[in-house]
Amino acid sequence: VIPINISKTQPPGGGFMQDMLPVKEVAIVAEGTTFAAAAVGTAMAAASSSTSQDHEKAMDLDAGVLFPCGCKGAKIFAFGDSFDQMAASLNADKVLFGLFTTSQEAMMEDETFATAPSSKRSDSIVPFAIEFVGSKVKNFVAENYGRHLRDISEFCRAHSKFETLQLIACKNSQMVKECISQILDELFEVQKDEVEAEVIDETPEPMHDMNVSYKKISLSSSGITAYKNAIENQESTEVPTGAEILACVRKNMGVPYNWVLFQPSQTELIVENAGSGGVDELTRVLQSEYNDQILFGLARVSFIGKTFGSRQIWWALEWTGEHCTSVKMFGQLRDCGNAMHEMIGERSFTVTNLAASDMTLDAICERVKRSCDVTDFDLSVESLINAHVEEQKTIEAYFDKQLEKIRLRRMAEEARKRNEERLQRLRQRNAAREKMQPLLEKRKQCWSEMSLPDILADLGKSTMPGWVLFEVDL
């Protein structure tokens, strides 16, 4: 008794194996007996025909279940987790098919992942049907496999239970990666240039307008002074002290301050405000902000002429707001007056008991004329305005430099924050990978004992990226 027919089919464990079909018993008679030989030939032909029919029925039952329709079998080639692993498995001598599930985040390199904002990243799993034709495969062979691509893709879709598969047909791993990335970008409407623009954007926050002139003395439409601007935009260590501002006002062309106001104190110079806009700015600030306070101050005014150049006059202020009525406030004025006078230092004259609305350029010029015995330069309002305009050019240049320093500092701070966010994202990604690794190892162990249809089904249920490549027998 001998077996007379053998065929290939796909076992549940994966890989081709040779299964014995039903054995036919045949009687072997002595050589030279024509009748007997003929009988044996007839019996073998009948057995072969019957076995072929049984094999075709078995193949029909297996097609679409153990391997794709139109094929004779399928064999697992490799499986894994990441695209890089799959790319390393591709073989230039083979035609391979497979199922690859991944996400936009999983396909990103670490640096891209770390810099792309969360609104531009997705971790949703997308399935891809893969057809890889190696560079060494003959064209006619590739065409023959290509005719079965639809059936093979449907086989993957049916077992994985995915509603749709994105089909990728390429000849090298780079093409596969580019196609997958392009499809993911289109699916989630992410344009790389938008991501890069958002990441690289280093536009500083809007700054106060620091262009100053005699008619527009404040640093911005909100009326912020140079001192308040320093508090708002500079590091605390860069904000000048009372002594430093006083020294700046006392310089002939000190920038950026030409007036300063101090709170009443017997021991120290406590800055309340200071500015660069001259008399007009000082009177506006007093009238709008300090009608209910006692303050001491020093201001510098300049006069300029063609023949005498630039001359400076310093005058002090003892300010009592119109709404100051309490005994305590007047006590501050009395108790701190001498100490503040000494700390502020020399002045040409002191303005007291004058309303802010009366503190005009004309009034200041008249006080200068009465207090100073000056005959060698012009003490007119026009001369004061001309000097102020020239001074503002220097102050404007100073603020331009300050703006640049602030801009660079803010850019550096934003870069530091972005880098910290980038490192934090990388730490989170690495932590997630470490947490997932045992699950991936366990899955690989399970897949090593599973059939191709079972691996496809497991991929369809998993929320983790993965892939399986297989060969088909035509």
C-alpha positions in Angstrom: 0.0 0.0 0.0 1.5 3.4 -1.0 0.4 7.1 -0.9 -0.2 8.3 -4.4 -1.1 12.0 -4.1 0.4 14.9 -2.0 -0.7 18.5 -2.0 0.1 21.8 -0.1 -2.2 23.6 2.1 -1.9 26.1 5.0 -2.1 24.7 8.6 -3.5 26.8 11.5 0.1 27.3 12.8 1.2 29.1 9.7 3.7 28.0 7.0 3.4 25.5 4.2 3.2 21.9 5.2 2.5 18.7 3.2 -0.7 17.0 4.3 -1.6 13.5 3.3 -4.9 13.3 1.4 -7.0 10.1 1.7 -4.8 7.1 0.8 -5.9 4.8 -2.0 -5.0 1.1 -1.7 -3.6 -0.4 -5.0 -2.6 -4.0 -5.7 0.9 -4.5 -7.2 1.1 -7.5 -9.5 4.1 -9.2 -11.1 5.9 -7.5 -13.8 5.2 -8.8 -17.3 1.5 -9.3 -16.8 -0.1 -7.0 -19.2 -3.6 -7.3 -17.8 -2.3 -6.7 -14.3 -0.3 -3.7 -15.4 -3.3 -2.3 -17.1 -5.4 -2.8 -14.1 -3.0 -1.1 -11.9 -2.8 1.9 -14.4 -6.6 2.2 -14.4 -6.8 2.0 -10.6 -4.1 4.7 -10.2 -5.8 7.0 -12.7 -9.1 6.6 -10.9 -7.4 7.3 -7.6 -5.6 10.4 -8.9 -8.8 11.8 -10.3 -10.7 11.3 -7.1 -7.8 12.8 -5.0 -7.6 15.8 -7.3 -11.3 16.5 -6.8 -11.0 16.1 -3.0 -8.0 18.5 -3.0 -9.9 21.1 -5.0 -12.8 20.9 -2.6 -10.3 21.4 0.3 -8.7 24.3 -1.4 -12.1 26.0 -2.0 -12.9 25.7 1.7 -9.5 27.1 2.8 -9.5 30.0 0.3 -10.4 33.3 2.0 -10.1 31.6 5.4 -6.5 30.4 5.7 -5.2 32.3 2.7 -6.5 34.8 0.1 -8.9 33.7 -2.6 -7.2 32.8 -5.9 -4.1 31.7 -4.1 -2.9 28.2 -3.1 -1.6 29.2 0.3 0.0 31.9 2.5 3.0 31.9 4.8 4.0 34.3 7.6 7.2 36.1 6.6 7.8 38.4 9.6 5.9 40.5 12.2 6.7 43.3 14.6 5.7 46.6 16.1 7.4 49.6 14.5 7.9 50.8 10.9 11.6 50.6 11.2 11.4 46.9 12.1 9.1 46.3 9.1 11.5 48.3 6.8 14.4 46.1 8.0 12.4 43.0 7.1 11.7 43.9 3.5 13.6 41.6 1.1 14.6 42.7 -2.4 14.1 39.1 -3.7 10.5 38.7 -2.6 7.0 39.9 -3.2 5.5 40.5 0.2 2.0 41.5 1.4 0.9 42.6 4.8 -1.1 44.6 7.2 0.5 47.6 9.0 -1.4 49.6 11.7 0.1 52.9 12.8 -0.7 56.4 13.9 0.6 59.9 13.0 2.4 60.1 16.3 4.0 56.7 15.9 5.4 57.6 12.5 7.0 60.8 13.8 10.6 61.1 14.6 11.4 62.1 18.1 12.3 65.7 17.2 9.2 66.2 15.1 7.0 64.7 17.8 8.6 66.9 20.5 8.1 70.2 18.6 4.7 69.6 16.9 1.8 71.0 19.0 -0.7 68.4 20.4 -3.4 69.9 18.1 -1.3 68.8 15.1 -0.7 65.2 16.3 -3.0 62.2 16.4 -2.6 58.8 18.0 -5.6 57.3 16.2 -4.7 54.0 14.6 -4.9 53.8 10.8 -4.6 50.4 9.0 -2.6 50.0 5.7 -2.6 47.1 3.3 1.0 46.6 2.1 2.2 45.2 -1.3 6.0 45.2 -1.5 7.7 44.1 -4.7 11.5 43.7 -4.3 13.8 45.3 -6.7 15.2 42.0 -7.9 11.7 40.5 -8.7 11.0 40.0 -12.4 8.4 42.2 -13.9 6.2 39.3 -15.1 6.3 37.8 -11.6 5.3 41.2 -10.1 2.4 41.6 -12.6 1.2 38.1 -11.7 1.0 38.9 -8.0 -0.5 42.3 -8.8 -3.5 40.6 -10.3 -4.3 39.1 -6.9 -3.8 42.3 -4.9 -7.5 43.0 -4.5 -8.2 39.5 -3.1 -5.2 39.7 -0.8 -6.2 43.1 0.6 -9.8 41.8 1.1 -8.3 38.8 3.0 -6.5 41.2 5.3 -9.6 43.4 5.7 -11.9 40.5 6.4 -9.8 39.0 9.2 -8.8 42.3 10.8 -12.4 43.6 10.7 -11.3 47.0 9.6 -13.9 48.8 7.5 -11.3 50.2 5.1 -7.7 49.8 4.4 -5.3 52.3 2.9 -3.5 50.4 0.1 0.3 51.0 -0.3 2.1 49.4 -3.2 5.9 50.3 -3.3 9.3 48.9 -4.2 11.4 50.2 -1.3 10.9 51.2 2.4 11.4 54.9 1.8 8.5 54.9 -0.7 6.4 53.1 1.8 7.2 55.6 4.6 6.5 58.6 2.4 3.2 57.2 1.2 2.1 56.4 4.7 3.1 59.8 6.1 1.3 61.6 3.2 -1.9 59.6 3.8 -1.8 60.3 7.5 -1.2 64.0 6.9 -4.2 64.1 4.5 -6.4 62.2 6.9 -5.8 64.5 9.8 -5.4 67.7 7.7 -1.9 68.4 9.0 0.4 70.5 6.8 4.0 70.3 7.7 4.7 73.9 6.8 1.9 75.0 9.2 3.5 72.9 12.0 6.9 74.4 11.3 5.5 77.9 11.2 3.8 77.5 14.6 6.9 75.9 16.2 9.4 78.4 14.8 7.2 81.5 15.5 9.2 83.8 17.7 7.2 87.0 17.3 7.5 88.9 20.6 4.4 90.1 22.4 3.2 93.6 21.4 5.4 96.2 23.2 4.5 99.7 24.3 5.2 102.4 21.7 8.4 104.0 22.9 8.5 106.8 20.2 8.3 110.0 22.1 7.9 113.7 21.0 7.0 116.9 22.7 3.4 116.6 21.7 3.2 112.9 22.7 5.4 112.6 25.7 4.0 109.4 27.2 5.5 106.1 26.1 2.1 104.8 24.9 -1.5 105.7 24.4 -2.1 104.4 27.9 0.3 107.0 29.4 2.8 104.7 30.9 5.9 106.4 32.1 9.5 105.3 31.7 9.7 104.0 35.3 6.4 102.1 35.1 7.6 100.7 31.7 10.8 99.5 33.4 8.8 97.7 36.1 6.6 96.1 33.6 9.2 95.0 31.0 12.5 94.6 32.8 13.9 92.1 35.2 13.5 93.2 38.8 17.3 93.5 39.1 17.3 96.0 36.2 14.7 98.4 37.6 16.7 101.4 38.8 16.7 102.5 42.5 15.7 105.9 43.8 19.4 107.0 44.0 20.1 105.8 40.5 17.1 107.7 39.0 18.0 110.8 41.0 21.5 110.6 39.6 20.2 110.2 36.1 17.9 113.3 36.5 20.9 115.3 37.8 23.0 114.6 34.7 23.0 117.3 32.0 21.7 114.8 29.4 20.7 111.9 31.6 18.6 109.3 29.9 15.9 108.2 30.1 14.7 110.2 33.1 14.3 114.0 33.4 11.9 114.0 36.4 11.3 111.8 39.4 8.7 111.7 42.3 9.4 110.2 45.7 7.2 109.2 48.5 7.6 111.0 51.9 10.4 109.4 53.9 12.9 110.5 56.5 15.5 107.8 55.7 15.4 106.7 52.0 14.4 107.6 48.5 11.3 105.6 47.6 10.4 106.1 44.0 6.7 106.7 43.2 7.2 107.5 39.6 9.7 108.9 37.1 9.5 109.8 33.4 11.2 111.1 30.3 8.6 113.4 28.9 9.5 116.6 30.7 7.1 119.2 32.3 4.1 118.2 30.3 4.3 114.6 31.3 5.0 115.4 34.9 2.0 117.7 35.2 -0.3 115.2 33.5 0.8 112.4 35.8 0.3 114.6 38.9 -3.1 115.7 37.9 -4.4 112.2 36.8 -2.8 110.0 39.5 -1.6 111.9 42.5 -4.3 114.4 43.5 -4.6 112.6 46.9 -0.9 112.2 47.8 2.0 114.0 49.3 5.1 113.7 47.1 8.6 115.2 46.7 10.4 115.4 43.4 13.1 116.8 41.1 12.9 117.8 37.4 15.4 118.9 34.8 14.5 121.4 32.1 16.8 122.4 29.2 17.1 125.5 27.0 18.9 125.5 23.7 20.0 128.2 21.3 22.2 128.8 18.3 24.7 130.9 20.2 24.7 129.4 23.7 24.1 125.7 23.0 22.3 123.7 25.6 21.8 124.7 29.3 20.1 122.8 32.1 18.1 124.0 35.1 17.0 121.7 38.0 14.0 122.5 40.1 12.3 120.7 43.0 8.7 120.0 43.8 6.8 119.6 47.0 3.5 118.3 45.9 0.3 118.4 47.9 -2.6 116.9 46.0 -5.9 118.9 45.9 -7.7 116.1 47.7 -5.1 115.8 50.6 -7.1 116.8 53.7 -6.1 114.4 56.4 -4.0 115.5 59.4 -1.7 112.5 58.8 -0.8 113.7 55.3 0.1 117.1 56.4 2.1 115.5 59.2 4.1 113.6 56.5 4.8 116.8 54.7 6.0 118.5 57.9 8.0 115.6 59.3 9.7 114.5 56.1 10.2 117.9 54.4 13.8 118.6 55.7 14.9 115.0 55.2 13.6 114.9 51.6 15.1 118.3 50.8 18.5 117.0 51.9 18.3 113.7 50.1 17.2 115.3 46.8 19.9 117.9 47.0 20.5 121.2 45.3 18.0 122.8 43.0 17.5 126.3 41.5 14.1 126.7 43.0 11.3 124.7 44.6 7.7 124.7 43.4 5.1 124.4 46.2 1.4 125.0 46.6 0.8 125.0 42.8 -2.0 123.1 41.1 -1.0 120.8 38.3 -3.1 122.7 35.8 -1.0 125.8 36.6 2.3 124.0 36.1 2.7 125.1 32.5 5.8 125.7 30.4 5.2 129.4 30.7 5.0 129.2 34.5 8.2 127.2 34.7 10.1 129.6 32.4 8.9 132.6 34.6 10.1 130.8 37.8 13.5 130.1 36.1 13.8 133.8 35.2 13.0 135.0 38.7 15.2 132.4 40.4 18.2 132.4 38.2 20.4 135.4 37.3 20.9 134.4 33.7 21.8 136.7 30.9 23.9 134.6 28.5 21.1 132.4 27.1 17.4 132.6 26.1 14.9 131.5 28.8 11.9 131.5 26.4 9.3 128.7 26.0 10.5 128.3 22.4 14.0 127.6 23.6 12.7 125.1 26.1 10.7 123.3 23.5 13.6 123.1 21.1 15.8 121.6 23.8 13.1 119.1 24.7 12.8 118.0 21.1 16.6 117.4 20.8 16.6 115.5 24.1 13.7 113.2 23.0 15.9 112.1 20.1 18.5 110.7 22.5 15.8 109.2 24.7 14.1 107.6 21.7 17.4 106.0 20.7 17.8 104.7 24.3 14.4 103.1 24.3 15.1 101.5 20.9 18.0 99.7 22.5 15.8 98.8 25.5 13.2 97.4 23.2 15.8 95.3 21.4 17.1 94.0 24.8 13.6 93.2 25.9 12.8 91.5 22.6 15.9 89.3 22.7 15.2 88.4 26.4 11.7 87.4 25.6 12.8 85.4 22.6 15.4 83.6 24.8 12.7 83.0 27.4 10.3 81.6 24.8 13.0 79.4 23.4 13.8 78.1 26.9 10.1 77.3 27.5 9.8 75.6 24.1 12.9 73.6 24.8 11.5 72.6 28.2 8.2 71.6 26.6 10.1 69.6 24.0 12.1 67.7 26.6 9.0 67.1 28.6 7.3 65.6 25.6 10.3 63.4 24.9 10.3 62.2 28.5 6.6 61.4 28.3 7.1 59.6 25.0 9.9 57.5 26.4 7.9 56.7 29.5 5.0 55.6 27.3 7.3 53.4 25.3 8.8 51.8 28.4 5.2 51.1 29.7 4.2 49.6 26.4 7.3 47.5 25.8 6.2 44.5 28.0 2.8 44.4 26.2 4.6 44.4 22.8 6.9 41.6 23.9 4.0 39.6 25.2 2.1 40.1 21.9 5.1 39.0 19.9 5.3 35.8 21.9 1.6 35.1 21.3 1.9 35.9 17.6 4.8 33.4 17.3 2.2 30.6 18.0 -0.7 32.0 16.0 -1.8 31.5 12.4 -1.8 34.4 9.9 -5.6 34.9 10.1 -5.3 35.1 13.9 -2.6 37.7 13.8 -4.6 39.8 11.4 -7.6 39.5 13.7 -5.4 40.5 16.7 -4.0 43.5 14.8 -7.6 44.6 14.1 -8.4 44.6 17.8 -5.2 46.2 19.1 -4.7 49.9 20.0 -1.0 49.5 19.6 0.9 49.9 16.3 2.0 46.6 14.7 2.5 44.8 11.4 2.7 41.4 9.8 4.2 40.5 6.4 3.3 37.3 4.5 4.0 35.5 1.2 1.4 33.9 -0.9 1.6 30.8 -3.2 0.1 31.2 -6.5 
